[in-house]
């Protein structure tokens, strides 16, 4: 057995940490994520590769074989690099590889403290980094991956890998700039529009095949009824013209004089057939209440439980008719000890309502 070369039985007798140390010396990629059995096989493969590299340097070997081996080893040589991957607003995953030449150079300088440096690169192209934002984290010299805490979300960051010895710094590699996502819900609201037909009935069409949709629509209606709590109110806007379907229509062939299409007094004398036209307009409004709290909290609006999304956001959409609507919103934490609340009051007034539906468009004479 050559010096430094261990067989499979010897490797199996080592602990996982000792195996990782041997893998680090041989530059085995991502060794800290391997199981013990896989790591033993990889170490054996890299030992054989290292032995071939040593033999290729022997001047007594055939020059052609030596040349071919050098080309192979040159292609297999690992280059030093570091990759920065944000996982969430608070943490980022970093992994790296270090070439044999860089490790040998660090050892010759007496550098054995491997570190990661985190820079805030927001508003920068990455070439001129602000040293005031530097955060240095010492990592295990035998590791190839690490989780970094992020100081501030919704910013751009860049990572530098290197060795620290004394007051000196040996830089190995820089990662590319990556953006860390924000820690708060987006202010953008994606409205879901439902197609409707003004010629159809006034009753909303619910998707009864989806129980969740039906339940939420019912909840919105209950919230609206609780917020208004008015037994009777004059209907305006689209409500009024939608309920006026049964209004009496005059015969289109009759005019005010009852003489058919010829009317005495409604048109100029001798002008011929009278032209009639019909015109219509519909308009209404809806109210959207939205917000966010802790995903584990209990949220109620007007005493009605409102489900939260996975990120703690909520959103309700109810009719916004004339009168006063009041929504009491309350959030209670999972322990039941902390309570936050807000009351919203909305007033709507329609000073003019000269609308009508298409079917109730009255004939006007011109």
Secondary structure, DSSP 8 states (H G I E B T S, - for coil): --TT---HHHHHTS-HHHHHHHHHHTT-TTGGGS-HHHHHHHHHHHHHHHHHHHHHT-TTS-HHHHHHHHHHHHHH----EEEEEE-SSSEEEEEEE--HHHHHHHHHHT--EEEEEEEE-TTS-SSS--GGG-EEEE--TT-SEEEEE-SSSS-EEEEEEEEEETTEEEEEEE---EE---SS--S----------TTS-SS----TT-HHHHHHHHHHHHHHHHHH--S-----THHHHHS-TT-----TT--TTSSTT--SSSS-TT--S--EEE--B----EEEEEEE--TTSEEEETTEE----TTSEEEEEEE--SEEEEEEEEEE-TTS--EEEEEEEEEE--S----B-STT--EEE-
